[in-house]
Amino acid sequence: MDQNLYVQVLVAFGLNNYNEAIELISKILGDKSNTVERQVNIVLLKQRATSYFKLQLFTEAFKDMQSSINMGFDIKRDEELLYMYYHAKSKTELSEIINTLEQIKIICRLNSSREIMLLKQINIDKMFNKNDRTRTRSQSAGRK
């Protein structure tokens, strides 16, 4: 791992420049040539998760914390991260619920619009066809 990049991460993180910290950490984690120890990966993920959390990007924060847990980090030992984990998890789940409800709302509107259009079409058909009775046989046809 490039030590200079990691120092830049620490400086950006210390100065509350979370966007830059996220960029730098993503660059470190995304570089496949870097062979980083598991513990260093966990630290980087925790720092990026904290940066995401501070920027209120809860879904990303939750994913990074979940990744660090999957790598073996015991989140129960860190009260601040434990709080952030459950807060981000609840916000993520709430966002998913809100998105689902919005999709349902759109679908209901579409279905209602279709039903309204169908009812209007029926009314239009009745309006145009009520005086248009086609005769099958002339009335004078039976007279001689």
Long-range contacts (C-beta under 8 A, 24 or more apart in sequence): 1-28, 1-34, 1-35, 1-36, 1-40, 2-28, 2-31, 2-34, 9-44, 9-47, 13-47, 13-50, 13-51, 16-54, 18-51, 18-52, 18-54, 18-55, 19-51, 19-55, 21-47, 21-48, 21-51, 22-48, 22-51, 22-52, 22-55, 25-51, 38-71, 38-72, 41-68, 41-71, 42-68, 42-71, 42-72, 42-73, 45-71, 45-73, 46-73, 46-81, 49-81, 49-84, 49-88, 50-81, 50-84, 53-84, 53-87, 53-88, 58-87, 58-88, 58-91, 58-92, 58-95, 59-88, 59-91, 59-92, 59-95, 61-88, 62-88, 62-89, 62-91, 62-92
